[in-house]
Amino acid sequence: MEIGVSKPTFSLFDAKALDTLSTADDCHLSIQIGLNGFSFCIRYKDEILGIESHDFALSQVENTFKSNKWLQKEYASTNTTIVTKKSTLIPSALFKSEDKKKYLEINHVRTEQLEVLADEITQIDSYSVYGISKAEQELITTFFPKSSLKHFSAAHIPNVLAFNKNIEEKKMIVNVSYKQIDICVIEHSKLLYFNIFNHKSPHDCVYYILFVCEQLKLNPEHILLELMGDVKKDSDFYTLLYTYVRKVNFTKRQIKLSPNIDTLAQHEYHPLLHQHQCE
């Protein structure tokens, strides 16, 4: 069983609350988009009023953008993150804007068809350098021309550090999504590691987690591991993971959901729901 395919399309909206508001004046839209699909949520002040997720090829996204009534509305603000493996972190002391493409080519091949962008992440004194495809560019500029744009890491890493600012020991945070997982390792409010991996099975995910432990010389039986995203305690992935890693917990969200749609587990869609906090 693949992780992330239990809900190929997920949708929850507090339509009654949204109908009483002017989305153009009062509501804010957050979007995550990548080669494996996209998700979005709608926020009013400090409360989430709607969330939807689609797991399919990027080529199918345009039709959904055109037909989805929530995406046809105007919002007070829109922020978008690109979820792509074609990224790398460069320390600010070494970063030169004119060399962005060179940085990306160090770790990734076939970047000639990509526009290379960079986001400053002040919390780790680094830049996230990443490639965005023409298809992604066209979708965003066509449907969300006023949206702010960042790589997933530029929103996720600051949030992970902020949520764990009082954690003194080493901790691994694993976010599971459709066909991808991303892994952060932190210690004393500092980032030690971040990477995105593709997966096809629970075994792939556990392999990457143990691989990171090996690279950082972490003992799987002692490391604190926190899960978020599309994973459940009764899943094959969790069962397999727990045979190797003993201290496994689920993260808790720090934003409210409308009581009318509050059926999500605390750890589900965590990066998306908190994405706006790094605007």
Sine and cosine of phi, psi and omega as CSV:
sin_phi,cos_phi,sin_psi,cos_psi,sin_omega,cos_omega
0.00,0.00,0.76,-0.65,0.03,-1.00
-0.98,0.18,0.60,-0.80,0.12,-0.99
-0.97,0.25,0.65,-0.76,0.13,-0.99
0.99,-0.11,-0.11,0.99,-0.04,-1.00
-0.97,-0.24,0.08,1.00,0.00,-1.00
-0.92,0.39,-0.45,0.89,0.03,-1.00
-0.75,-0.66,0.97,0.23,-0.05,-1.00
-0.87,0.50,-0.47,0.88,0.15,-0.99
-0.69,-0.72,0.83,-0.55,-0.02,-1.00
-0.84,-0.54,0.71,-0.70,-0.08,-1.00
-0.49,-0.87,0.82,-0.57,0.07,-1.00
-0.59,-0.81,0.83,-0.56,0.02,-1.00
-0.67,-0.74,0.66,-0.75,0.16,-0.99
-1.00,0.02,0.98,0.19,-0.11,-0.99
-0.88,0.48,-0.60,0.80,-0.02,-1.00
-0.88,0.48,-0.71,0.70,0.02,-1.00
-0.92,0.40,-0.68,0.74,-0.02,-1.00
-0.91,0.42,-0.56,0.83,-0.02,-1.00
-0.94,0.35,-0.35,0.94,0.01,-1.00
-1.00,0.03,-0.12,0.99,-0.06,-1.00
-0.95,-0.33,0.39,-0.92,0.19,-0.98
-1.00,-0.04,0.96,-0.30,-0.05,-1.00
-0.87,0.49,-0.56,0.83,-0.03,-1.00
-0.92,0.40,-0.44,0.90,-0.03,-1.00
-0.96,-0.27,-0.53,0.85,-0.21,-0.98
-0.92,-0.39,-0.38,0.93,-0.18,-0.98
-0.92,-0.39,0.41,-0.91,-0.07,-1.00
-0.77,-0.63,0.64,-0.77,-0.08,-1.00
-0.94,-0.35,0.76,-0.65,0.12,-0.99
-0.88,-0.47,0.70,-0.71,-0.07,-1.00
-0.76,-0.65,0.67,-0.74,0.23,-0.97
-0.89,-0.45,0.72,-0.70,-0.03,-1.00
-0.64,-0.77,0.63,-0.78,0.03,-1.00
-0.36,-0.93,-0.09,-1.00,-0.06,-1.00
-0.91,0.41,-0.37,0.93,-0.06,-1.00
-0.98,-0.17,0.16,0.99,0.03,-1.00
0.74,-0.67,-0.33,-0.95,-0.02,-1.00
-0.42,-0.91,0.26,-0.97,0.09,-1.00
-0.56,-0.83,0.35,-0.94,0.04,-1.00
-0.46,-0.89,0.36,-0.93,0.09,-1.00
-0.62,-0.79,0.39,-0.92,-0.02,-1.00
-0.88,-0.48,0.77,-0.64,-0.06,-1.00
-0.86,-0.51,0.65,-0.76,0.17,-0.99
-0.85,-0.53,0.90,-0.43,-0.10,-1.00
0.81,0.59,-0.89,-0.45,-0.04,-1.00
-0.95,-0.32,0.48,0.87,-0.05,-1.00
-0.72,-0.69,0.69,-0.72,0.06,-1.00
-1.00,0.05,0.81,-0.59,-0.03,-1.00
-0.96,-0.29,-0.16,0.99,0.01,-1.00
-0.24,-0.97,0.51,-0.86,0.04,-1.00
-0.48,-0.88,0.61,-0.79,0.04,-1.00
-0.52,-0.86,0.56,-0.83,-0.04,-1.00
-0.65,-0.76,0.63,-0.78,0.03,-1.00
-0.75,-0.66,0.78,-0.63,0.02,-1.00
-0.93,-0.36,1.00,-0.05,0.07,-1.00
-0.33,-0.94,0.10,-0.99,-0.06,-1.00
-0.88,0.48,0.50,-0.86,-0.01,-1.00
-0.84,0.54,-0.50,0.87,-0.02,-1.00
-0.89,0.46,-0.35,0.94,-0.01,-1.00
-1.00,-0.04,-0.14,0.99,-0.11,-0.99
-0.92,0.39,-0.62,0.79,-0.09,-1.00
-0.84,0.54,-0.69,0.72,0.00,-1.00
-0.88,0.47,-0.61,0.79,0.03,-1.00
-0.93,0.36,-0.65,0.76,0.06,-1.00
-0.84,0.54,-0.66,0.75,-0.05,-1.00
-0.95,0.32,-0.52,0.85,-0.15,-0.99
-0.98,-0.20,-0.28,0.96,-0.08,-1.00
-0.98,0.18,0.86,-0.51,-0.10,-1.00
-0.91,0.41,-0.50,0.87,-0.01,-1.00
-0.95,0.30,-0.48,0.88,0.01,-1.00
-1.00,0.07,-0.14,0.99,0.05,-1.00
-1.00,0.06,-0.20,0.98,-0.04,-1.00
-0.99,0.11,0.33,-0.95,0.14,-0.99
-1.00,-0.03,0.51,-0.86,-0.01,-1.00
-0.76,-0.65,0.38,-0.92,0.01,-1.00
-0.87,0.49,-0.55,0.84,0.10,-0.99
-0.39,-0.92,0.42,-0.91,0.05,-1.00
-0.69,-0.72,0.74,-0.67,0.10,-1.00
-0.81,-0.59,0.64,-0.77,-0.07,-1.00
-0.79,-0.62,0.69,-0.72,0.15,-0.99
-0.89,-0.45,0.62,-0.78,0.05,-1.00
-0.99,-0.14,0.83,-0.55,0.03,-1.00
-0.98,-0.19,0.98,-0.19,-0.01,-1.00
-0.62,-0.78,0.60,-0.80,0.07,-1.00
-0.94,0.33,-0.37,0.93,-0.07,-1.00
-0.98,0.19,0.97,0.25,-0.01,-1.00
-0.48,-0.87,0.30,-0.95,0.06,-1.00
-0.41,-0.91,0.45,-0.89,0.03,-1.00
-0.98,-0.20,0.76,-0.65,-0.02,-1.00
-0.84,-0.54,0.80,-0.59,0.05,-1.00
-0.84,0.54,0.61,-0.79,-0.04,-1.00
-0.85,0.53,-0.57,0.82,-0.03,-1.00
-0.90,0.43,-0.41,0.91,-0.03,-1.00
-0.98,-0.21,-0.20,0.98,-0.16,-0.99
-0.97,0.23,0.74,-0.68,0.16,-0.99
-0.75,-0.66,0.80,-0.60,-0.10,-1.00
-0.84,0.54,-0.62,0.79,-0.04,-1.00
-0.94,0.34,-0.20,0.98,-0.02,-1.00
-0.96,-0.27,0.26,0.97,-0.06,-1.00
-0.81,0.58,-0.73,0.68,-0.05,-1.00
-0.90,0.44,-0.61,0.79,0.03,-1.00
-0.89,0.46,-0.67,0.75,0.01,-1.00
-0.86,0.50,-0.70,0.71,-0.05,-1.00
-0.92,0.40,-0.59,0.81,-0.04,-1.00
-0.95,0.32,-0.27,0.96,0.04,-1.00
-0.90,0.44,-0.64,0.77,-0.09,-1.00
-0.95,-0.32,-0.19,0.98,-0.12,-0.99
-0.69,-0.72,0.59,-0.81,0.04,-1.00
-0.98,-0.20,0.22,-0.97,0.05,-1.00
0.80,0.59,0.85,0.53,0.03,-1.00
-0.97,-0.23,0.04,1.00,-0.11,-0.99
-0.91,0.41,-0.40,0.91,-0.01,-1.00
-1.00,-0.05,0.13,0.99,-0.06,-1.00
-0.95,-0.32,0.57,-0.82,0.25,-0.97
-1.00,0.05,0.75,-0.66,-0.06,-1.00
-0.99,-0.16,0.82,-0.58,-0.02,-1.00
-0.86,-0.51,0.22,-0.98,0.02,-1.00
-0.58,-0.82,0.68,-0.73,0.06,-1.00
-0.87,-0.49,0.74,-0.67,0.07,-1.00
-0.98,0.21,0.73,-0.69,0.09,-1.00
-0.89,-0.45,1.00,-0.06,-0.12,-0.99
-0.91,0.42,-0.48,0.88,-0.05,-1.00
-0.89,0.45,-0.43,0.90,0.02,-1.00
-0.87,-0.49,0.19,0.98,0.05,-1.00
0.80,0.60,0.74,0.68,-0.07,-1.00
-0.57,-0.82,0.12,-0.99,0.11,-0.99
-0.86,-0.51,0.65,-0.76,0.16,-0.99
-1.00,-0.06,0.90,-0.43,0.00,-1.00
-0.97,-0.25,0.77,-0.64,-0.12,-0.99
-0.49,-0.87,0.35,-0.94,0.03,-1.00
-0.96,-0.30,0.67,-0.74,0.04,-1.00
-0.87,-0.50,0.74,-0.68,-0.07,-1.00
-0.97,0.23,0.30,-0.95,0.04,-1.00
-0.88,0.47,-0.62,0.79,0.00,-1.00
-0.89,0.46,-0.69,0.73,0.02,-1.00
-0.91,0.41,-0.67,0.74,0.03,-1.00
-0.85,0.52,-0.74,0.67,-0.05,-1.00
-0.90,0.43,-0.64,0.77,0.02,-1.00
-0.88,0.47,-0.72,0.69,-0.07,-1.00
-0.94,0.35,-0.72,0.69,-0.04,-1.00
-0.93,0.36,-0.50,0.87,0.00,-1.00
-0.97,0.26,-0.74,0.68,-0.13,-0.99
-0.99,-0.12,-0.44,0.90,-0.04,-1.00
-0.70,-0.72,0.88,0.47,-0.11,-0.99
-0.89,0.45,-0.39,0.92,-0.02,-1.00
-0.99,-0.12,0.06,1.00,-0.07,-1.00
-0.95,0.31,0.63,-0.77,0.22,-0.98
-0.96,0.27,0.48,-0.88,-0.10,-0.99
-0.74,-0.67,0.75,-0.67,0.08,-1.00
-0.60,-0.80,0.34,-0.94,0.23,-0.97
-0.96,0.29,0.49,-0.87,0.00,-1.00
-0.77,0.64,-0.66,0.75,-0.05,-1.00
-0.90,0.45,-0.51,0.86,-0.06,-1.00
-0.95,0.32,-0.34,0.94,0.11,-0.99
-0.99,-0.17,-0.65,0.76,-0.12,-0.99
-0.95,0.31,-0.72,0.70,-0.05,-1.00
-0.88,0.48,-0.75,0.66,0.05,-1.00
-0.85,0.52,-0.61,0.79,0.02,-1.00
-0.92,0.40,-0.69,0.73,0.03,-1.00
-0.85,0.52,-0.70,0.72,0.00,-1.00
-0.92,0.40,-0.65,0.76,0.00,-1.00
-0.92,0.40,-0.66,0.75,-0.03,-1.00
-0.95,0.32,-0.32,0.95,-0.06,-1.00
-0.86,-0.51,0.49,0.87,-0.11,-0.99
-0.91,0.41,-0.32,0.95,-0.01,-1.00
-0.98,-0.20,0.11,0.99,0.01,-1.00
-1.00,0.08,0.86,-0.52,-0.05,-1.00
-1.00,-0.04,-0.52,0.85,-0.04,-1.00
-1.00,0.01,0.14,-0.99,0.01,-1.00
-0.94,0.35,0.63,-0.78,-0.05,-1.00
-0.57,-0.82,0.66,-0.75,0.04,-1.00
-0.95,-0.32,0.77,-0.64,0.05,-1.00
-0.91,-0.42,0.86,-0.52,-0.06,-1.00
-0.90,-0.45,0.86,-0.51,0.04,-1.00
-0.96,-0.29,0.86,-0.51,-0.07,-1.00
-0.97,-0.22,0.78,-0.63,0.09,-1.00
-0.66,-0.75,0.01,-1.00,-0.08,-1.00
-0.89,0.46,0.93,-0.37,0.05,-1.00
0.94,0.34,0.04,1.00,0.04,-1.00
-0.63,-0.78,0.51,-0.86,0.24,-0.97
-0.74,-0.67,0.51,-0.86,0.14,-0.99
-0.84,-0.54,0.57,-0.82,-0.10,-0.99
-0.81,-0.59,0.80,-0.60,0.14,-0.99
-0.91,-0.42,0.61,-0.79,0.18,-0.98
-0.81,-0.59,0.78,-0.63,-0.03,-1.00
-0.79,-0.61,0.32,-0.95,0.09,-1.00
-0.39,-0.92,0.77,-0.64,0.01,-1.00
0.78,0.63,0.71,0.70,0.03,-1.00
0.89,0.45,0.37,0.93,0.05,-1.00
-0.86,-0.51,0.56,-0.83,0.02,-1.00
-0.99,0.13,0.80,-0.59,0.09,-1.00
-0.98,-0.18,-0.46,0.89,-0.14,-0.99
-0.32,-0.95,0.59,-0.80,0.19,-0.98
-0.48,-0.88,0.70,-0.72,0.08,-1.00
-0.31,-0.95,0.38,-0.93,0.05,-1.00
-0.89,-0.45,0.71,-0.70,0.00,-1.00
-0.80,-0.60,0.55,-0.84,0.16,-0.99
-1.00,0.07,0.56,-0.83,0.05,-1.00
-0.64,-0.77,0.42,-0.91,0.07,-1.00
-0.85,-0.53,-0.21,0.98,-0.08,-1.00
-0.43,-0.90,0.27,-0.96,0.10,-1.00
-0.84,0.54,-0.57,0.82,0.00,-1.00
-0.89,0.46,-0.61,0.79,0.04,-1.00
-0.87,0.50,-0.73,0.69,-0.05,-1.00
-0.88,0.47,-0.71,0.70,-0.01,-1.00
-0.92,0.40,-0.61,0.79,0.05,-1.00
-0.85,0.53,-0.73,0.68,-0.04,-1.00
-0.91,0.41,-0.60,0.80,0.03,-1.00
-0.90,0.43,-0.71,0.71,0.02,-1.00
-0.93,0.36,-0.54,0.84,0.07,-1.00
-0.88,0.48,-0.71,0.70,0.03,-1.00
-0.90,0.44,-0.66,0.75,0.07,-1.00
-0.85,0.53,-0.68,0.73,0.01,-1.00
-0.90,0.43,-0.71,0.71,-0.04,-1.00
-0.89,0.45,-0.59,0.81,-0.04,-1.00
-0.99,-0.12,0.08,1.00,-0.01,-1.00
0.84,0.55,0.74,0.68,0.05,-1.00
-0.98,-0.19,0.65,-0.76,0.03,-1.00
-1.00,0.09,0.91,-0.42,-0.03,-1.00
-0.84,0.54,-0.45,0.89,-0.02,-1.00
-0.98,0.19,-0.23,0.97,-0.06,-1.00
-0.90,-0.44,-0.40,0.92,-0.06,-1.00
-0.91,0.41,0.67,-0.75,0.16,-0.99
-0.97,0.23,0.80,-0.59,-0.01,-1.00
-0.82,-0.57,0.79,-0.62,-0.01,-1.00
-0.88,-0.47,0.76,-0.65,-0.03,-1.00
-0.97,-0.24,0.58,-0.81,0.15,-0.99
-0.56,-0.83,0.29,-0.96,0.03,-1.00
0.99,-0.17,-0.55,-0.83,-0.12,-0.99
-1.00,-0.04,0.97,0.23,0.02,-1.00
-0.46,-0.89,0.62,-0.79,-0.02,-1.00
-0.82,-0.58,0.35,-0.94,-0.06,-1.00
-0.92,0.38,-0.42,0.91,0.02,-1.00
-0.99,-0.12,0.27,0.96,-0.01,-1.00
-0.99,0.12,0.34,-0.94,0.07,-1.00
-0.87,0.49,-0.62,0.79,-0.01,-1.00
-0.88,0.48,-0.76,0.65,-0.02,-1.00
-0.89,0.47,-0.69,0.73,0.00,-1.00
-0.86,0.50,-0.71,0.71,0.01,-1.00
-0.92,0.38,-0.69,0.72,-0.02,-1.00
-0.87,0.50,-0.65,0.76,-0.09,-1.00
-0.93,0.36,-0.27,0.96,0.08,-1.00
-0.96,0.29,-0.32,0.95,-0.03,-1.00
-0.92,-0.38,-0.58,0.82,-0.08,-1.00
-0.89,-0.45,0.83,-0.56,-0.16,-0.99
-1.00,-0.05,-0.50,0.86,-0.06,-1.00
-0.98,-0.19,0.98,0.18,-0.05,-1.00
-0.92,-0.40,0.81,-0.59,0.05,-1.00
-0.76,-0.64,0.19,-0.98,0.10,-0.99
-0.95,-0.31,0.65,-0.76,0.02,-1.00
-0.95,0.32,0.30,-0.96,0.04,-1.00
-0.86,-0.52,0.68,-0.73,-0.02,-1.00
-0.95,0.30,0.41,-0.91,-0.01,-1.00
-0.87,-0.49,0.45,0.89,0.09,-1.00
-0.68,-0.73,0.51,-0.86,-0.05,-1.00
-1.00,0.10,0.54,-0.84,0.23,-0.97
-0.97,-0.25,0.56,-0.83,0.11,-0.99
-0.79,0.61,0.69,-0.73,0.02,-1.00
-0.82,0.57,-0.42,0.91,-0.03,-1.00
-0.97,0.23,-0.23,0.97,0.02,-1.00
-0.79,-0.61,0.21,0.98,-0.10,-0.99
-0.99,0.16,0.92,0.38,0.07,-1.00
-0.91,-0.40,-0.01,1.00,0.02,-1.00
-0.97,0.23,0.55,-0.83,0.19,-0.98
-0.93,0.38,0.40,-0.92,-0.09,-1.00
-0.85,0.53,-0.50,0.87,-0.11,-0.99
-1.00,-0.06,-0.16,0.99,-0.10,-1.00
-0.96,0.26,0.65,-0.76,0.03,-1.00
0.81,0.59,0.52,0.86,-0.09,-1.00
-0.86,0.51,-0.78,0.63,-0.01,-1.00
-0.87,0.49,-0.65,0.76,0.01,-1.00
-0.90,0.43,-0.73,0.68,-0.08,-1.00
-0.91,0.42,-0.43,0.90,-0.02,-1.00
-0.96,-0.27,0.10,1.00,-0.09,-1.00
-0.85,0.53,-0.62,0.79,-0.07,-1.00
-0.90,0.44,-0.33,0.94,-0.07,-1.00
-0.94,0.34,-0.18,0.98,0.05,-1.00
-0.90,-0.44,0.48,0.88,0.06,-1.00
-0.92,0.38,0.00,0.00,0.00,0.00
